[in-house]
């Protein structure tokens, strides 16, 4: 890889040749996904920023990289400040920055990498936008990796719970009811759910990169590299799924002239809308119709989630035991390798569901810290260590965060105060009962209230959706200060992960996954919902200021720990059982 100034200079030369004065580069691929193949890591190649959310804007005299509060510290470490301004995308939106510094410039963009919704702020800023036929970064990225080409595999009914024909028939009926001829799908996770297929084209998420057009007669046009398809997979999908190469997509879109075509302006690149409009199709803008039913897990998927978390709990508890007895003196990187090794001992373990966040001391304060050989820090005595990790099993996806004290001395009171406030918020959300129709936004304050009482807060969402052997970050629901008009429904799985981060000192985050379930009520006519806790691992008692907890919180924690011990202990050896028994003892028994 060349140095940052050389890369930026080469890009500007390419922009001049394209007769534009600037360029917008999002972090993402043609499918607009969070995790992308190495060949699509354009933002990382150009700027050295490896976060999962970000954007770069380039003008001839200045350039900037933007991300959110999870990555501000990471940007400071990774991005060359002599080449790039490093900005918070909410405090200084990229469109605002371009309007201020390039108001009269011709700004190029790759229409395959930006959704219509993502492009809208730049349009509203009055910028002169120029869609480019070829991405200028690709022209200078001489050692760009080849596109992935892994086998597309079937997701059996024993894990999916509903066959593809039933899903397609339901979707097709919705299209006919709304008078639409077809819908375009760009999200491989939606296609994976609809066709009951999986793959390995991107890290951490079992996807096969492809596009699809679902027609109102329940047939599907699937655009995928044919090398990925085995005879078995073709037979699994059936005759109603017709396959084409990705190169055939423009012609197939053009053939929809005069048709009513549903397109999600957030989940599809604006290229689809531009291409269909040029062909004379009528665009119906609507949310990807797979998003909501994919998020509402059926009974088979719910049982698979429980099974995945039970398997994962054994690995996590073995790791926490190792950490407590042998972890001090090892590096953050080795700790992640140890955890992965414990998971590999679990039946059906496939891979991590995201790169583990392993932060000791001040590194834990970097919300989405990713340890590298250059940043690897040795775990020391008497400090806070945060480990956020997850796993993929063929019947479920996990995500768990624990924060522990490395001892042997007692932690400072201010550390215990912060930890206990985070724990209280975690418990408050986990215990919530709420009316049907409630959004995650309405619940977010429950997780923050104890922190707010102490003048503390955190700059990230409280909860995200989780897929069923799919993405660890799945829409459409969330729990956040940012409103999203999607109510929580029975069958959804969301995370519960409040935190607190003191820069240069420590970070605290406590995360379990919760399954939304109907709540038992006392004869009320209105339906209520509650959460079933899926994750099974102890919270570090050494960091809990017991006097800050009320009796309800203590009872919840004791009951949770009793359940952890009951379900996990039988799978541990005698030494591990003894450790877990102490870790899960009633809170007043200190």
C-alpha positions, 0 to 999 in steps of 0.5 A, a space after each residue: 500500500 502506498 502512503 496516504 498523500 500519494 493515494 490522495 494525489 492519485 485520486 485527484 489526478 483521476 478526478 481531473 481526468 473525469 472532469 469533476 472537482 471532488 468526490 464522495 466515497 462512502 464506506 460500503 459496497 454495491 449492496 450497501 452492507 455493513 460488512 464488505 468483501 476486501 475488494 470493496 474496502 475502498 474507504 480503508 484503502 484510501 484513508 486507512 480508516 477501517 471502521 464499519 461506518 464512515 465516508 470521505 469527501 475529497 476536493 482538490 485542495 482539502 479532504 475529510 473523513 467522517 464517522 460517528 461517536 463509535 469511531 472518533 478516537 479510532 480515526 485519530 489513530 488511523 487517519 493521517 491528519 496532514 491529508 484528511 480532516 477528521 470529523 464527526 458526521 453528525 456535528 459536521 455532516 459531509 454535505 454541509 462540509 462540501 457546501 461550505 468548501 466546494 459550493 461551486 464544484 462539480 462533485 462526482 459520486 459512484 451511483 452504485 455505492 450510494 442509496 437515494 436516501 444517502 444522496 439526498 442531503 447532498 442534493 438538498 445542499 445545492 451541490 452539482 452532483 455528477 454520477 460517474 460510470 466508473 469508480 475513480 478509486 478502482 482506477 488507482 487501486 492497482 492491487 485491489 483483491 478479486 471479488 469473492 466467489 464462495 459456494 452458495 449453500 442451502 439453509 435447511 428447513 430445520 434451521 429456517 423454519 419456513 420454506 422459500 416457496 411460502 415466503 415468496 408466495 406471501 411477498 408476491 401477494 403483497 406486490 399484487 395487492 399494491 398493484 406492483 409488478 416486481 421488487 428489486 432486492 440488493 441486500 444479500 441478507 434479504 435474498 438469503 432469508 427469502 431463498 433460504 440460502 447462505 454463503 461466505 462472500 463477506 467476513 462475519 456474515 454468511 452471505 452470498 453476494 447477489 441481486 434479485 428481482 422478485 416478480 408478482 407471480 412469485 418467481 425470482 430472477 437471481 443475479 449471481 456468479 454462476 460459479 457459486 451455484 452447485 447443482 445441489 443449490 440450484 435444485 434447492 432453489 427450484 425452477 421458479 428461481 431463474 439465475 442470470 450473471 450480474 452483467 445481465 442486470 442492466 438489460 433485465 432492468 431495461 426490460 421492465 419498461 412500463 412496469 411498476 417496480 418497487 425499490 427501497 430508496 435506503 437499501 438499493 443504490 441510486 443506480 437502480 432508480 436511475 437505470 429504471 427511470 431511464 428505461 421508463 419504469 414507474 418507481 414505487 419507493 417502499 421499504 424492502 419487503 423482506 426486512 420486517 418478516 426477516 426480523 420477526 423470527 418464527 418458532 424454529 428460529 427462536 429455538 435456534 437462537 436459544 440453542 446458539 446462545 447456550 452453546 456460546 455461553 459455554 465458550 464465553 464462560 470458559 474464556 471468563 474463567 481463563 481470563 480470571 485465572 491466567 489472563 493478566 500478562 497476555 495481550 488483547 490480541 491473544 485474548 481474542 484468539 483464546 476466546 475464538 479457540 474456546 468457541 471452536 470447541 463448540 459444536 456447529 461453531 462457524 465463525 465470529 459474527 464481527 471482529 472482537 473488541 478487546 480493550 484493556 484500560 484506556 483502549 476500552 474507552 475506544 467504543 469500537 476499538 479493533 486491536 492490531 499487532 501495532 496497538 496490542 496492549 498487555 492486560 495488567 493487574 487492577 484495570 478494567 478490561 472490555 470484551 465484545 464478541 459474537 459468533 455464528 452458528 447455523 441456527 443463530 447469531 450471538 453478540 455479548 459484551 462483558 466488562 471485568 476487573 483484573 484484580 487483585 486489588 479492589 477497584 476504585 469507587 468511581 469505577 464501580 459507580 460507573 459500572 453499576 449505573 451501566 448495570 442498572 440501565 441494562 437491568 431496567 431495559 431487560 425487565 421492561 414491559 411495554 404496550 404492543 406498538 412501542 418503538 425502541 426509541 421509547 425504551 432507550 431512556 430506561 437504559 440511560 436513566 441511572 447514568 443520567 442521574 450521575 451526569 454520565 451518558 454514552 454516544 451510541 445506540 442501546 440496542 440493534 436487531 440481530 439476524 438468524 444466522 445472518 447479520 449481527 446488526 439487522 434492521 429494522 428495529 433498534 433501541 436508540 435516542 434516534 427515532 426509528 418508526 418501527 415498533 418492536 414485535 414478538 419474535 424480534 431479537 435486540 441487544 441491550 448494551 448501555 455503556 460508559 467510556 472515560 477517554 484515556 482511562 477505561 470503557 464499560 459496556 454490558 450486553 445481552 441479547 433479548 428476544 421480544 415475547 408476549 407478556 403475561 398481564 393481569 387481564 388487561 385488554 391491551 397487548 403487552 410485550 416483554 423480553 426473554 434474555 438469551 445470553 448466558 454469562 455472569 457479570 463481574 461481581 467485583 465491579 458491582 456497588 451492591 448498595 446502589 442496587 435496589 431489591 428488585 435489581 438484586 433479585 433480577 441479577 440473582 435469578 439471572 445468575 442462577 439460570 446461568 449456572 444451571 444451564 452452563 455448569 453441566 458443560 464445564 469441568 469441575 474446576 470451571 464449575 467451581 469458578 462459575 458457582 462463585 461467579 454466580 453466587 447470590 449478590 449479598 453472599 460476598 
